[in-house]
Amino acid sequence: MYNIEADEMTEAFFPCWKAAGIHLSQQVDGGIQSWLRAHPNPPFREHLSFRLGNQLFFVRIEDVDGKVQGPGSIHGLAAAAKDANGHACILPMKRKLFGGGWVADMPGWGLLNSESGKPIDPVALITDEKIVMTPWEVQDMAVNVVRDHLEEEGFEVMSWQGHPEVDPAIWFVGKTRRPEWVVVRTARFPASSADRPTNWAAIATGCARLSTTGHFASVAVVSVNQPFQSSEEVPAPLWRGHGMHVRFDGLE
């Protein structure tokens, strides 16, 4: 059983969170292009997360004066970074005396290692090493494929999360203007589709308090170097930051 923080982001914390995202993006020419999490909707393990090169960074934002608290916890941050083979970071922010705006408390990236408290320079941690995507990364990518599909179809997405062992992955407002949910599963080559989970009834029961309308989404992935029609039997690795083929035929 996994416990993911479902607390809402407070109005007091939102300006701090927004300023933190702008600050981080300004550290890279052209801004951060590969955000993993850059939205203020629950559930929360980290407040912001992004990829630079072959490295992933998970960020918890903290008010150095302790007056404004963000959702989630240090434990959740550490779990998110561990699941994704990434770096858990703290970004101390401070409210300016005049104007009430928020700025990073330290120069540069302003990030600290969540365990050692030492400064982190994300760019300095990038290497040429090929890193295999973790199950969390693959699931998170698949969830974003489905989320993008729902938004393109005009649906309002209420929340989403990419933990492969937490269901459902997505909640959205359906055509009847009531909440509906989506269970997302991934398939790896040579499989071209994923199976529905065997505990579907239990998932539906757990969601019934909010909605009895659920959907299943199968997202198949394969390395860009290995088309779905490949005669090879062994799947090529999915390298972090490299291309892949994706097959998604809509909600069931």
PLY file of the C-alpha trace (Angstrom):
ply
format ascii 1.0
element vertex 252
property float x
property float y
property float z
element edge 251
property int vertex1
property int vertex2
end_header
0.00 0.00 0.00
1.36 3.39 -1.01
0.34 6.62 0.66
0.55 9.64 -1.64
-0.18 13.05 -0.17
-3.51 14.32 -1.50
-3.53 17.70 0.27
-4.41 20.73 -1.81
-1.88 23.51 -2.41
-2.89 26.54 -0.36
-3.41 30.00 -1.84
-0.55 31.26 0.36
1.89 28.69 -1.02
0.95 29.02 -4.69
2.90 32.29 -5.36
5.98 30.72 -3.76
5.60 27.58 -5.90
5.14 29.62 -9.08
8.17 31.80 -8.36
10.25 28.68 -7.68
9.35 27.21 -11.07
10.26 30.45 -12.85
13.55 30.62 -10.93
14.55 27.07 -11.89
13.65 27.57 -15.54
15.79 30.72 -15.66
18.88 28.69 -14.79
18.91 27.10 -18.26
19.22 28.87 -21.60
15.81 28.56 -23.24
14.23 27.34 -19.99
13.67 23.81 -18.74
12.09 21.88 -21.61
11.45 18.54 -19.88
9.27 19.19 -16.85
7.94 16.05 -15.19
5.77 17.93 -12.72
4.95 21.61 -13.21
1.33 21.85 -12.07
-0.24 22.70 -8.69
-2.74 19.84 -8.54
-2.66 16.98 -6.01
-1.52 14.34 -5.27
1.91 15.50 -4.13
5.18 13.75 -3.50
7.37 16.54 -4.93
6.38 20.11 -5.77
8.33 20.30 -9.03
10.37 17.80 -11.03
12.30 17.94 -14.27
14.86 16.18 -16.45
18.16 17.65 -17.60
20.18 15.38 -19.87
20.23 11.94 -18.28
19.37 13.13 -14.76
16.05 13.63 -12.96
15.50 16.16 -10.19
12.66 16.16 -7.65
12.15 19.40 -5.75
10.44 20.28 -2.50
10.00 24.02 -1.90
10.41 25.38 1.63
9.87 28.84 3.11
13.06 29.66 5.04
10.99 31.66 7.51
8.62 28.75 8.11
5.49 30.85 7.68
4.12 29.16 4.55
3.87 25.38 4.26
3.63 23.37 1.06
1.77 20.06 0.66
3.48 16.68 0.82
6.44 15.63 2.96
10.18 14.97 2.92
9.38 11.26 3.03
7.28 11.57 -0.12
10.04 13.52 -1.86
12.62 10.85 -1.02
10.31 8.09 -2.23
9.67 9.86 -5.54
13.38 10.33 -6.21
14.19 6.75 -5.24
11.45 5.29 -7.46
12.74 7.25 -10.46
16.47 6.94 -9.78
16.67 10.70 -9.44
17.92 13.41 -7.07
15.86 14.64 -4.12
16.33 18.41 -3.70
15.17 21.18 -1.39
14.69 24.69 -2.79
14.64 27.26 0.06
12.59 30.32 -0.91
12.25 33.65 0.86
9.55 36.29 0.68
10.91 39.74 -0.08
10.28 42.45 2.51
9.03 44.86 -0.12
6.45 43.80 -2.67
5.82 40.38 -1.14
7.38 38.45 -4.02
9.36 35.25 -3.61
13.02 34.64 -4.49
15.47 31.76 -4.02
17.33 32.11 -0.74
20.70 31.17 -2.28
22.50 32.10 -5.51
22.57 29.98 -8.67
20.12 27.10 -8.77
19.56 27.47 -5.02
19.02 23.72 -4.65
20.18 21.60 -1.72
20.56 17.84 -1.44
17.65 16.80 0.77
19.85 14.49 2.88
23.25 16.21 3.10
22.08 19.81 2.77
24.90 20.48 0.29
24.29 22.64 -2.80
23.33 20.85 -6.04
24.23 22.04 -9.52
22.01 19.98 -11.88
24.10 20.75 -14.96
27.26 19.45 -13.27
25.56 16.09 -12.62
24.75 15.40 -16.29
26.87 12.64 -17.85
27.11 10.75 -21.14
26.05 7.53 -19.42
23.03 5.77 -20.88
20.52 5.21 -18.08
17.67 2.74 -18.46
14.25 4.25 -17.70
12.76 3.02 -14.44
9.23 1.56 -14.33
8.14 4.84 -12.73
9.47 6.85 -15.69
7.77 4.60 -18.23
4.46 4.75 -16.35
4.69 8.51 -15.90
5.31 8.92 -19.63
2.30 6.72 -20.42
0.06 8.69 -18.04
1.06 11.91 -19.78
0.21 10.39 -23.16
-3.31 9.63 -21.89
-3.62 13.00 -20.15
-2.65 14.83 -23.34
-5.25 12.78 -25.24
-8.01 13.73 -22.79
-7.11 17.42 -22.97
-7.02 17.30 -26.79
-10.53 15.81 -26.67
-11.67 18.78 -24.60
-11.92 17.10 -21.19
-10.85 18.82 -17.98
-8.21 16.74 -16.19
-8.62 17.01 -12.43
-5.50 15.18 -11.25
-2.95 12.63 -12.34
0.03 10.73 -10.94
2.59 8.36 -12.44
3.26 5.84 -9.68
3.00 2.39 -11.32
1.53 0.80 -8.20
-1.16 3.39 -7.47
-4.58 3.34 -9.16
-6.32 5.13 -10.73
-3.73 7.23 -12.54
-6.05 9.98 -13.80
-9.27 11.71 -12.74
-11.11 13.91 -15.23
-14.49 15.58 -15.75
-16.55 13.44 -18.13
-19.23 14.39 -20.64
-21.86 14.31 -17.90
-19.76 16.87 -15.95
-19.10 14.27 -13.27
-15.71 12.79 -12.26
-14.43 9.75 -14.14
-11.22 7.80 -13.62
-8.60 6.01 -15.72
-6.35 3.08 -14.93
-3.20 3.19 -17.08
-0.96 0.23 -17.85
2.10 -0.01 -20.08
3.24 -2.81 -22.36
6.80 -3.39 -23.49
7.94 -5.01 -26.73
7.21 -7.67 -27.93
3.74 -7.11 -26.36
1.65 -4.54 -28.24
-1.03 -4.01 -25.58
-1.34 -4.18 -21.81
-3.76 -6.32 -19.80
-6.27 -4.88 -17.39
-5.25 -5.35 -13.74
-6.62 -8.44 -12.00
-7.82 -6.27 -9.08
-10.08 -4.17 -11.28
-13.10 -4.77 -9.02
-11.18 -3.56 -5.97
-10.06 -0.41 -7.81
-13.65 0.30 -8.86
-14.88 -0.22 -5.31
-12.26 2.19 -3.99
-13.32 4.85 -6.51
-17.08 4.34 -6.12
-17.44 7.06 -3.47
-16.51 9.65 -6.11
-17.42 7.92 -9.35
-18.62 4.61 -10.76
-17.41 5.46 -14.27
-13.95 4.12 -15.02
-11.77 3.56 -18.07
-8.73 1.52 -19.01
-5.82 2.83 -21.10
-3.18 0.59 -22.66
0.02 2.35 -23.72
2.60 0.23 -25.54
6.17 1.49 -25.83
9.28 0.35 -27.64
12.70 1.87 -28.27
12.97 4.14 -31.30
15.62 1.69 -32.51
13.13 -1.19 -32.51
9.80 -0.76 -34.37
6.75 -2.69 -33.17
7.05 -4.86 -36.29
10.62 -5.88 -35.41
11.46 -9.58 -35.77
13.75 -9.40 -32.74
12.53 -11.17 -29.61
14.53 -9.25 -27.01
13.37 -5.68 -26.31
15.94 -2.94 -26.81
16.54 -0.83 -23.68
14.50 2.32 -23.19
17.14 4.92 -22.51
16.26 7.99 -20.46
15.95 11.03 -22.70
16.06 8.98 -25.93
13.24 8.46 -28.42
10.60 5.72 -28.39
7.59 4.55 -30.37
4.24 4.80 -28.53
0.98 3.00 -29.33
-2.22 4.26 -27.69
-5.62 3.63 -29.27
-7.80 5.56 -26.82
-9.77 4.72 -23.68
-11.58 1.44 -23.17
0 1
1 2
2 3
3 4
4 5
5 6
6 7
7 8
8 9
9 10
10 11
11 12
12 13
13 14
14 15
15 16
16 17
17 18
18 19
19 20
20 21
21 22
22 23
23 24
24 25
25 26
26 27
27 28
28 29
29 30
30 31
31 32
32 33
33 34
34 35
35 36
36 37
37 38
38 39
39 40
40 41
41 42
42 43
43 44
44 45
45 46
46 47
47 48
48 49
49 50
50 51
51 52
52 53
53 54
54 55
55 56
56 57
57 58
58 59
59 60
60 61
61 62
62 63
63 64
64 65
65 66
66 67
67 68
68 69
69 70
70 71
71 72
72 73
73 74
74 75
75 76
76 77
77 78
78 79
79 80
80 81
81 82
82 83
83 84
84 85
85 86
86 87
87 88
88 89
89 90
90 91
91 92
92 93
93 94
94 95
95 96
96 97
97 98
98 99
99 100
100 101
101 102
102 103
103 104
104 105
105 106
106 107
107 108
108 109
109 110
110 111
111 112
112 113
113 114
114 115
115 116
116 117
117 118
118 119
119 120
120 121
121 122
122 123
123 124
124 125
125 126
126 127
127 128
128 129
129 130
130 131
131 132
132 133
133 134
134 135
135 136
136 137
137 138
138 139
139 140
140 141
141 142
142 143
143 144
144 145
145 146
146 147
147 148
148 149
149 150
150 151
151 152
152 153
153 154
154 155
155 156
156 157
157 158
158 159
159 160
160 161
161 162
162 163
163 164
164 165
165 166
166 167
167 168
168 169
169 170
170 171
171 172
172 173
173 174
174 175
175 176
176 177
177 178
178 179
179 180
180 181
181 182
182 183
183 184
184 185
185 186
186 187
187 188
188 189
189 190
190 191
191 192
192 193
193 194
194 195
195 196
196 197
197 198
198 199
199 200
200 201
201 202
202 203
203 204
204 205
205 206
206 207
207 208
208 209
209 210
210 211
211 212
212 213
213 214
214 215
215 216
216 217
217 218
218 219
219 220
220 221
221 222
222 223
223 224
224 225
225 226
226 227
227 228
228 229
229 230
230 231
231 232
232 233
233 234
234 235
235 236
236 237
237 238
238 239
239 240
240 241
241 242
242 243
243 244
244 245
245 246
246 247
247 248
248 249
249 250
250 251
